[in-house]
Amino acid sequence: MMQAFAHLATAVAALALALASLPAAAADTPAHYAYQQQLTVSGREAVVQYRLPRGVYLHALSAELHDLRVFDADGTRLPFALRAPAGAAQASRQGVAVRIFPVFAQPDQHGIDAGVEIRRAGDGTVISVEARTVGTQATAPALSALVLDMGAESGGGAFDALQFTLPAGTGRYEARLGIETSDDLQQWHGIADSSVSWMVSGDGQALASDRIAFEPRQFRYARIHWLAGKPLQFAGIRAEAVRYKEIPAPLDTLLVQPVPGKAGTDLMYPSAIAIPVQRVGLQFSERNVSLPAELGRYRELPSLREARRTTWQFEPLVSATFYRFGQGGRERLSGDVPITPLHSDHWVLRPLATSGSQPALRLGWSPATLVFLANGRAPYTLAYGRRDAKPAAWAIGQVAPGLSETELGNLERATAAAERFMARPAAPAPGVAAQASASAASRKGILWGTLALGLCVLAAMAWQLVRQMK
């Protein structure tokens, strides 16, 4: 009896699951969306990416891109996430010749700092490094270390290597060097110890290991001391600096032509609600024009009386002078104005001075990247343009779990065919919709009845089991 009870419980659970998934099974197919793009991938990678093109932002019907979907060739919906646009850091390398100051000490003095006096200028530049003399010394001081001044502009980047040059006439040399760094010539931190060597073969060929690398770091001063080998004052030491330049995320732009506004000399620019506008500017067709203006949007103020018409209030967002003129042999143009990312279905230009100009509005934004799991049958379809669509995007950690930011940035990029407008409407025809609704309601009624019957049988079996146990 217990085995029959378990089988019946499993069947009831399956019926409940089917009942829960019934409305969603026929609610979301590629045919419900007005626009589609076919995506192609190599098939070698499970997680791929696709930078959303302009068409998605022009034809999507939700500011948050809720009507975005990815389907496989069988019409199965695939998991996807939207990754916010991110900038990149571009690295450049530069060699810097550093100033070298030898440190001399008595053979019986212990420690690199013993008997050393360092003089600095007001900007921190080392002027001299001298050995202190106490009484009469029996022997002359010997070279014990080298202090390096990286320069007053060393704070602009990080150093990750030192390259050494032998004095003229020195063909063979080998030593093990320790490198320490400091920002105040008081506190020193060891960052590397490594060997350098120069050798000459029997046929006159020279082999040199003249470079010591370490983790990139910023510092003003460095100190070289000998762990093995005879101290030698190098003819030159060159530091390798790594500088990083932030590159903003690429922008997409759109030019919008004006139409008459709702008040005075206002110009209105229809826009797509899905565009997250980050920069705005004006493009003039005529030359030698200067236009101080406010750029914003209308806000609807519903009337409290039925007889009165709805009024529109102008809400300024940007105030600037836009211009285009020639001066000094070159054309001068006003640049785009950055704003907090904003979604709007229209923009309004209100001139603050009399002008007959009707410039085009330039909108700029950074497109998001679609990251999806290519676990269905190719080719894949990116669909959008449905008004009643519910949010379907997953968190990036659910679509690409365990991948680092670097790995996400280096994902394989899908290629897309041209955007297609589907001739069929996004929503089914009324008769078809009614028939589908009636069919779904009928199936739902049957499932509910079966579920209720199963629960009754389960209750009866449970009652019998309790009586037997008593």
Secondary structure, 3 states (H helix, E strand, C coil): CHHHHHHHHHHHHHHHHHHHHHHHHCCCCHHHCCEEEEEECCCCCCEEEEECCHHHHHHCCCCCCCCCEEECCCCCECCEEEECCCCEEEEEEEEEECEEEEEEECCCCCCCCCCEEEEECCCCCEEEEEECCCCCCCCCCEEEEEEEECCCCHHHCEEEEEEEECCCCCCCEEEEEEEEEECCCCCCEEEEEEEEEEEECCCCCEEEECEEEEEEECCCEEEEEEEECCCCCCCEEEEEEEEEEEECCCCEEEEECCEECCCCCCEEEECCCCCCEEEEEEECCCCCEEEEEEEEEEEEECCCCCCCCCEEEEEEEEEEEEEEEEECCEEEECCCEEEEEECCCEEEEEECCCCCCCCEEEEEECCCEEEEECCCCCCEEEEECCCCCCCCCCCHHHHCCCCCHHHHHCCEECEECCCEECCCCCCCCHHHHHHHHHHHHHHHHHHHHHHHHHHHHHHHHHHHHHHHHC
